[in-house]
Amino acid sequence: MDERETLDWQTFGDASRGLAQAVADDGFRPDVVLCVARGGLLLAGALGYALDVKRLVMMNVLYYTGVDERLDAPVVLRPTPDGEDLAGARVLIVDDVSDTGATLRVVRDFCAVHAADVRCAVLYEKPQTVVRCEYVWRRTDRWINFPWSSEPPVVAA
């Protein structure tokens, strides 16, 4: 059995549309899509278009440093969203995967202080996550090869 799950671009398109439909079918109408960068950037854009949400904001959180290698705790990088941008809003937090859930917990806790309603959408959710997302395309316990991060950078580090 392959220890990795591979998501290709075509399946990403189908998955993002399916997630958007799940949000719409649930009756949730976000005012803001907040993407967790970098992994959530492409999905957030796709969901923003599919859900007709024009307000997209970003939080850049550093946690993973390699395959199954991570820092002791997530680190929020600047700039961070202004809490006033989220005040009273319905916020959909978007990321590619909820693995441990530590990153989503930091972002959700930040949003919860300001927003009226906060929900999470991910392509993949793993069994050990501490954050159970409202909208999940697929659950897996395998490492995921995403089409945007499977190839090495084209520039030297």
Contact map, one row per residue, 1 for C-alpha under 8 A:
1110000000000000000000000000000000000000000000000000000000000000000000000000000000000000000000000000000000000000000000000000000000000000000000000000000000000
1111100000000000000000000000000000000000000000000000000000000000000000000000000000000000000000000000000000000000000000000000000000000000000000000000000000000
1111100000000000000000000000000000000000000000000000000000000000000000000000000000000000000000000000000000000000000000000000000000000000000001100000000000000
0111110000000000000000000000000000000000000000000000000000000000000000000000000000000000000000000000000000000000000000000000000000000000000001111000000000000
0111111000000000000000000000000000000000000000000000000000000000000000000000000000000000000000000000000000000000000000000000000000000000000001111000000000000
0001111100000000000000000000000000000000000000000000000000000000000000000000000000000000000000000000000000000000000000000000000000000000000000011110000000000
0000111110110000000000000000000000000000000000000000000000000000000000000000000000000000000000000000000000000000000000000000000000000000000000011110000000000
0000011111110000000000000000000000000000000000000000000000000000000000000000000000000000000000000000000000000000000000000000000000000000000000000110000000000
0000001111111000000000000000000000000000000000000000000000000000000000000000000000000000000000000000000000000000000000000000000000000000000000000010000000000
0000000111111100000000000000000000000000000000000000000000000000000000000000000000000000000000000000000000000000000000000000000000000000000000000000000000000
0000001111111110000000000000000000000000000000000000000000000000000000000000000000000000000000000000000000000000000000000000000000000000000000000000000000000
0000001111111111000000000000000000000000000000000000000000000000000000000000000000000000000000000000000000000000000000000000000000000000000000000000000000000
0000000011111111100000000000000000000000000000000000000000000000000000000000000000000000000000000000000000000000000000000000000000000000000000000000000000000
0000000001111111110000000000000000000000000000000000000000000000000000000000000000000000000000000000000000000000000000000000000000000000000000000000000000000
0000000000111111111000000000000000000000000000000000000000000000000000000000000000000000000000000000000000000000000000000010000000000000100000000000000000000
0000000000011111111100000000000000000000001001100000000000000000000000000000000000000000000000000000000000000000000000000010000000000000100000000000000000000
0000000000001111111110000000000000000000000001100100000000000000000000000000000000000000000000000000000000000000000000000000000000000000000000000000000000000
0000000000000111111111000000000000000000000000000000000000000000000000000000000000000000000000000000000000000000000000000000000000000000100000000000000000000
0000000000000011111111100000000000000000000000100000000000000000000000000000000000000000000000000000000000000000000000001010000000000011100000000000000000000
0000000000000001111111110000000000000000000000100110000000000000000000000000000000000000000000000000000000000000000000000000000000000000000000000000000000000
0000000000000000111111111000000000000000000000000000000000000000000000000000000000000000000000000000000000000000000000000000000000000000000000000000000000000
0000000000000000011111111100000000000000000000000000000000000000000000000000000000000000000000000000000000000000000000000000000000000010000000000000000000000
0000000000000000001111111111100000000000000000000000000000000000000000000000000000000000000000000000000000000000000000000000000000000010000000000000000000000
0000000000000000000111111111100000000000000000000010000000000000000000000000000000000000000000000000000000000000000000000000000000000000000000000000000000000
0000000000000000000011111111000000000000000000000000000000000000000000000000000000000000000000000000000000000000000000000000000000000000000000000000000000000
0000000000000000000001111111000000000000000000000000000000000000000000000000000000000000000000000000000000000000000000000000000000000000000000000000000000000
0000000000000000000000111111100000000000000000000000000000000000000000000000000000000000000000000000000000000000000000000000000000000000000000000000000000000
0000000000000000000000111111110000000000000000000000000000000000000000000000000000000000000000000000000000000000000000000000000000000000000000000000000000000
0000000000000000000000110011111000000000000000000010000000000000000000000000000000000000010000000000000000000000000000000000000000000000000000000000000000000
0000000000000000000000000001111110000000000000000000100000000000000000000000000000000000111100000000000000000000000000000000000000000000000000000000000000000
0000000000000000000000000000111110000000000000000000101000000000000000000000000000000000111000000000000000000000000000000000000000000000000000000000000000000
0000000000000000000000000000011111000000000000000000111110000000000000000000000000000100111100000000000000000000000000000000000000000000000000000000000000000
0000000000000000000000000000011111100000000100110000101110000000000000000000000000000000001111000000000000000000000000000000000000000000000000000000000000000
0000000000000000000000000000000111110000000100000000000111100000000000000000000000000000001111000000000000000000000000000000000000000000000000000000000000000
0000000000000000000000000000000011111001101100000000000111100000000000000000000000000000000011100000000000000000000000000000000000000000000000000000000000000
0000000000000000000000000000000001111111100000000000000001111000000000000000000000000000000011100000000000100000000000000000000000000000000000000000000000000
0000000000000000000000000000000000111111100000000000000001111000000000000000000000000000000000100000000000000000000000000000000000000000000000000000000000000
0000000000000000000000000000000000011111100000000000000000011000000000000000000000000000000000000000000000000000000000000000000000000000000000000000000000000
0000000000000000000000000000000000011111110000000000000000000000000000000000000000000000000000111000000000000000000000000000000000000000000000000000000000000
0000000000000000000000000000000000111111111100000000000000000000000000000000000000000000000001110000000000000000000000000000000000000000000000000000000000000
0000000000000000000000000000000000111111111110000000000001000000000000000000000000000000000000100000000000000000000000000000000000000000000000000000000000000
0000000000000000000000000000000000000011111111000000000000000000000000000000000000000000000000000000000000000000000000000000000000000000000000000000000000000
0000000000000001000000000000000000100001111111100000000000000000000000000000000000000000000001110000000000000000000000000000000000000000000000000000000000000
0000000000000000000000000000000011100001111111110000000100000000000000000000000000000000000001100000000000000000000000000000000000000000000000000000000000000
0000000000000000000000000000000000000000111111111000000100000000000000000000000000000000000000000000000000000000000000000000000000000000000000000000000000000
0000000000000001100000000000000000000000011111111100000000000000000000000000000000000000000000000000000000000000000000000000000000000000000000000000000000000
0000000000000001101100000000000010000000001111111111100000000000000000000000000000000000000000000000000000000000000000000000000000000000000000000000000000000
0000000000000000000000000000000010000000000111111111111100000000000000000000000000000000000000000000000000000000000000000000000000000000000000000000000000000
0000000000000000000000000000000000000000000011111111110000000000000000000000000000000000000000000000000000000000000000000000000000000000000000000000000000000
0000000000000000100100000000000000000000000001111111100000000000000000000000000000000000000000000000000000000000000000000000000000000000000000000000000000000
0000000000000000000100010000100000000000000000111111100000000000000000000000000000000000000000000000000000000000000000000000000000000000000000000000000000000
0000000000000000000000000000000000000000000000111111110000000000000000000000000000000000000000000000000000000000000000000000000000000000000000000000000000000
0000000000000000000000000000011110000000000000111111111100000000000000000000000000000000000000000000000000000000000000000000000000000000000000000000000000000
0000000000000000000000000000000100000000000000011001111100000000000000000000000000000000000000000000000000000000000000000000000000000000000000000000000000000
0000000000000000000000000000001110000000000000010000111110000000000000000000000000000000000000000000000000000000000000000000000000000000000000000000000000000
0000000000000000000000000000000111100000000110010000111111000000000000000000000000000000000000000000000000000000000000000000000000000000000000000000000000000
0000000000000000000000000000000111100000000000000000001111100000000000000000000010000000000000000000000000000000000000000000000000000000000000000000000000000
0000000000000000000000000000000001111000100000000000000111110000000000000000000110000000000000000000000000000000000000000000000000000000000000000000000000000
0000000000000000000000000000000001111000000000000000000011111000000000000001101110000000000000000000000000100000000000000000000000000000000000000000000000000
0000000000000000000000000000000000011100000000000000000001111100000000000001111100000000000000000000000000000000000000000000000000000000000000000000000000000
0000000000000000000000000000000000011100000000000000000000111110000000000111100000000000000000000000001000000000000000000000000000000000000000000000000000000
0000000000000000000000000000000000000000000000000000000000011111100000000111100000000000000000000000000000000000000000000000000000000000000000000000000000000
0000000000000000000000000000000000000000000000000000000000001111100001111110000000000000000000000000001000000000000000000000000000000000000000000000000000000
0000000000000000000000000000000000000000000000000000000000000111111111100000000000000000000000000000000000000000000000000000000000000000000000000000000000000
0000000000000000000000000000000000000000000000000000000000000111111011100000000000000000000000000000000000000000000000000000000000000000000000000000000000000
0000000000000000000000000000000000000000000000000000000000000001111111000000000000000000000000000000000000000000000000000000000000000000000000000000000000000
0000000000000000000000000000000000000000000000000000000000000001111110000000000000000000000000000000000000000000000000000000000000000000000000000000000000000
0000000000000000000000000000000000000000000000000000000000000001011111000000000000000000000000000000000000000000000000000000000000000000000000000000000000000
0000000000000000000000000000000000000000000000000000000000000001111111100000000000000000000000000000000000000000000000000000000000000000000000000000000000000
0000000000000000000000000000000000000000000000000000000000000011110111111000000000000000000000000000000000000000000000000000000000000000000000000000000000000
0000000000000000000000000000000000000000000000000000000000000011100011111100000000000000000000000000000000000000000000000000000000000000000000000000000000000
0000000000000000000000000000000000000000000000000000000000000010000001111100000000000000000000000000000000000000000000000000000000000000000000000000000000000
0000000000000000000000000000000000000000000000000000000000000010000001111110000000000000000000000000010000000000000000000000000000000000000000000000000000000
0000000000000000000000000000000000000000000000000000000000001110000000111111000000000000000000000000011001000000000000000000000000000000000000000000000000000
0000000000000000000000000000000000000000000000000000000000001110000000001111100000000000000000000000000000000000000000000000000000000000000000000000000000000
0000000000000000000000000000000000000000000000000000000000111100000000000111110100000000000000000000000000000000000000000000000000000000000000000000000000000
0000000000000000000000000000000000000000000000000000000000111100000000000011111100000000000000000000000000000000000000000000000000000000000000000000000000000
0000000000000000000000000000000000000000000000000000000000010000000000000001111100000000000000000000000000000000000000000000000000000000000000000000000000000
0000000000000000000000000000000000000000000000000000000000110000000000000000111110000000000000000000000000000000000000000000000000000000000000000000000000000
0000000000000000000000000000000000000000000000000000000001110000000000000001111111000000000000000000000000000000000000000000000000000000000000000000000000000
0000000000000000000000000000000000000000000000000000000011100000000000000000001111101000000000000000000000000000000000000000000000000000000000000000000000000
0000000000000000000000000000000000000000000000000000000000000000000000000000000111111100000000000000000000000000000000000000000000000000000000000000000000000
0000000000000000000000000000000000000000000000000000000000000000000000000000000011111110000000000000000000000010010000000000000000000000000000000000000000000
0000000000000000000000000000000000000000000000000000000000000000000000000000000001111110000000000000000000000000010000000000000000000000000000000000000000000
0000000000000000000000000000000000000000000000000000000000000000000000000000000011111110000000000000000000000000000000000000000000000000000000000000000000000
0000000000000000000000000000000100000000000000000000000000000000000000000000000001111111111000000000000000000010011000000000000000000000000000000000000000000
0000000000000000000000000000000000000000000000000000000000000000000000000000000000111111100000000000000000000000011100000000000000000000000000000000000000000
0000000000000000000000000000000000000000000000000000000000000000000000000000000000000111110000000000000000000000011110000000000000000000000000000000000000000
0000000000000000000000000000011100000000000000000000000000000000000000000000000000000111111000000000000000000000011110000000000000000000000000000000000000000
0000000000000000000000000000111100000000000000000000000000000000000000000000000000000101111100000000000000000000001111000000000000000000000000000000000000000
0000000000000000000000000000011111000000000000000000000000000000000000000000000000000100111110000000000000000010001111100000000000000000000000000000000000000
0000000000000000000000000000010111000000000000000000000000000000000000000000000000000000011111000000000000000000000001111000000000000000000000000000000000000
0000000000000000000000000000000011110000000000000000000000000000000000000000000000000000001111100000000000110000000001111000000000000000000000000000000000000
0000000000000000000000000000000011110001001100000000000000000000000000000000000000000000000111110000000000000000000000011100000000000000000000000000000000000
0000000000000000000000000000000000111011101100000000000000000000000000000000000000000000000011111100000100000000000000001110000000000000000000000000000000000
0000000000000000000000000000000000000011001000000000000000000000000000000000000000000000000001111100000000000000000000000111000000000000000000000000000000000
0000000000000000000000000000000000000010000000000000000000000000000000000000000000000000000000111110000000000000000000000111110000000000000000000000000000000
0000000000000000000000000000000000000000000000000000000000000000000000000000000000000000000000111111101100000000000000000101110010101000000000000000000000000
0000000000000000000000000000000000000000000000000000000000000000000000000000000000000000000000001111100000000000000000000000111110000000000000000000000000000
0000000000000000000000000000000000000000000000000000000000000000000000000000000000000000000000000111111000000000000000000000010111100000000000000000000000000
0000000000000000000000000000000000000000000000000000000000000000000000000000000000000000000000000111111110000000000000000000000111100000000000000000000000000
0000000000000000000000000000000000000000000000000000000000000000000000001100000000000000000000000001111111000000000000000000000011100000000000000000000000000
0000000000000000000000000000000000000000000000000000000000001010000000000100000000000000000000000101111111100000000000000000000000000000000000000000000000000
0000000000000000000000000000000000000000000000000000000000000000000000000000000000000000000000100100111111110000000000000000000000100000000000000000000000000
0000000000000000000000000000000000000000000000000000000000000000000000000000000000000000000000000000111111111000000000000000000001100000000000000000000000000
0000000000000000000000000000000000000000000000000000000000000000000000000100000000000000000000000000011111111100000000000000000000000000000000000000000000000
0000000000000000000000000000000000010000000000000000000000100000000000000000000000000000000010000000001111111110000000000000000000000000000000000000000000000
0000000000000000000000000000000000000000000000000000000000000000000000000000000000000000000010000000000111111111000001000000000000000000000000000000000000000
0000000000000000000000000000000000000000000000000000000000000000000000000000000000000000000000000000000011111111100000000000000000000000000000000000000000000
0000000000000000000000000000000000000000000000000000000000000000000000000000000000000000000000000000000001111111110000000000000000000000000000000000000000000
0000000000000000000000000000000000000000000000000000000000000000000000000000000000100100001000000000000000111111111001000000000000000000000000000000000000000
0000000000000000000000000000000000000000000000000000000000000000000000000000000000000000000000000000000000011111111111000000000000000000000000000000000000000
0000000000000000000000000000000000000000000000000000000000000000000000000000000000000000000000000000000000001111111000000000000000000000000000000000000000000
0000000000000000000000000000000000000000000000000000000000000000000000000000000000110111100000000000000000000111111100000000000000000000000000000000000000000
0000000000000000000000000000000000000000000000000000000000000000000000000000000000000111111000000000000000000011111111000000000000000000000000000000000000000
0000000000000000000000000000000000000000000000000000000000000000000000000000000000000011111000000000000000000001011111000000000000000000000000000000000000000
0000000000000000000000000000000000000000000000000000000000000000000000000000000000000001111000000000000000000001001111100000000000000000000000000000000000000
0000000000000000000000000000000000000000000000000000000000000000000000000000000000000000011110000000000000010011001111110000000000000000000000000000000000000
0000000000000000000000000000000000000000000000000000000000000000000000000000000000000000001110000000000000000000000011111000000000001100000000000000000000000
0000000000000000000000000000000000000000000000000000000000000000000000000000000000000000000111000000000000000000000001111100000000001110000000000000000000000
0000000000000000001000000000000000000000000000000000000000000000000000000000000000000000000111100000000000000000000000111110000000001111000000000000000000000
0000000000000000000000000000000000000000000000000000000000000000000000000000000000000000000001111100000000000000000000011111100000001011100000000000000000000
0000000000000011001000000000000000000000000000000000000000000000000000000000000000000000000000111000000000000000000000001111100000000001110000000000000000000
0000000000000000000000000000000000000000000000000000000000000000000000000000000000000000000000011100000000000000000000000111110000000001111100000000000000000
0000000000000000000000000000000000000000000000000000000000000000000000000000000000000000000000001110000000000000000000000111111010011001011100000000000000000
0000000000000000000000000000000000000000000000000000000000000000000000000000000000000000000000001111000000000000000000000001111110000000001111000000000000000
0000000000000000000000000000000000000000000000000000000000000000000000000000000000000000000000000010000000000000000000000000111110000000001110000000000000000
0000000000000000000000000000000000000000000000000000000000000000000000000000000000000000000000000011100000000000000000000000011111000000000000000000000000000
0000000000000000000000000000000000000000000000000000000000000000000000000000000000000000000000000111110000000000000000000000111111110000000000000000000000000
0000000000000000000000000000000000000000000000000000000000000000000000000000000000000000000000000001110010000000000000000000000111110000000000000000000000000
0000000000000000000000000000000000000000000000000000000000000000000000000000000000000000000000000101110110000000000000000000000011111000000000000000000000000
0000000000000000000000000000000000000000000000000000000000000000000000000000000000000000000000000000000000000000000000000000100011111100000000000000000000000
0000000000000000000000000000000000000000000000000000000000000000000000000000000000000000000000000100000000000000000000111100100000111111000000000000000000000
0000000000000000000000000000000000000000000000000000000000000000000000000000000000000000000000000000000000000000000000111000000000011111000000000000000000000
0000000000000000001001100000000000000000000000000000000000000000000000000000000000000000000000000000000000000000000000011100000000001111100000000000000000000
0000000000000000001000000000000000000000000000000000000000000000000000000000000000000000000000000000000000000000000000001111100000001111111000000000000000000
0000000000000011011000000000000000000000000000000000000000000000000000000000000000000000000000000000000000000000000000000111000000000011111000000000000000000
0000000000000000000000000000000000000000000000000000000000000000000000000000000000000000000000000000000000000000000000000011100000000001111100000000000000000
0000000000000000000000000000000000000000000000000000000000000000000000000000000000000000000000000000000000000000000000000001111000000001111110000000000000000
0000000000000000000000000000000000000000000000000000000000000000000000000000000000000000000000000000000000000000000000000001111000000000011111000000000000000
0000000000000000000000000000000000000000000000000000000000000000000000000000000000000000000000000000000000000000000000000000011000000000001111100000000000000
0011100000000000000000000000000000000000000000000000000000000000000000000000000000000000000000000000000000000000000000000000010000000000000111110000000000000
0011100000000000000000000000000000000000000000000000000000000000000000000000000000000000000000000000000000000000000000000000000000000000000011111000000000000
0001111000000000000000000000000000000000000000000000000000000000000000000000000000000000000000000000000000000000000000000000000000000000000001111100000000000
0001111000000000000000000000000000000000000000000000000000000000000000000000000000000000000000000000000000000000000000000000000000000000000000111110110000000
0000011100000000000000000000000000000000000000000000000000000000000000000000000000000000000000000000000000000000000000000000000000000000000000011111110000000
0000011110000000000000000000000000000000000000000000000000000000000000000000000000000000000000000000000000000000000000000000000000000000000000001111111000000
0000000000000000000000000000000000000000000000000000000000000000000000000000000000000000000000000000000000000000000000000000000000000000000000000111111000000
0000000000000000000000000000000000000000000000000000000000000000000000000000000000000000000000000000000000000000000000000000000000000000000000001111111100000
0000000000000000000000000000000000000000000000000000000000000000000000000000000000000000000000000000000000000000000000000000000000000000000000001111111100000
0000000000000000000000000000000000000000000000000000000000000000000000000000000000000000000000000000000000000000000000000000000000000000000000000011111110000
0000000000000000000000000000000000000000000000000000000000000000000000000000000000000000000000000000000000000000000000000000000000000000000000000000111111000
0000000000000000000000000000000000000000000000000000000000000000000000000000000000000000000000000000000000000000000000000000000000000000000000000000001111110
0000000000000000000000000000000000000000000000000000000000000000000000000000000000000000000000000000000000000000000000000000000000000000000000000000000111110
0000000000000000000000000000000000000000000000000000000000000000000000000000000000000000000000000000000000000000000000000000000000000000000000000000000011111
0000000000000000000000000000000000000000000000000000000000000000000000000000000000000000000000000000000000000000000000000000000000000000000000000000000011111
0000000000000000000000000000000000000000000000000000000000000000000000000000000000000000000000000000000000000000000000000000000000000000000000000000000000111
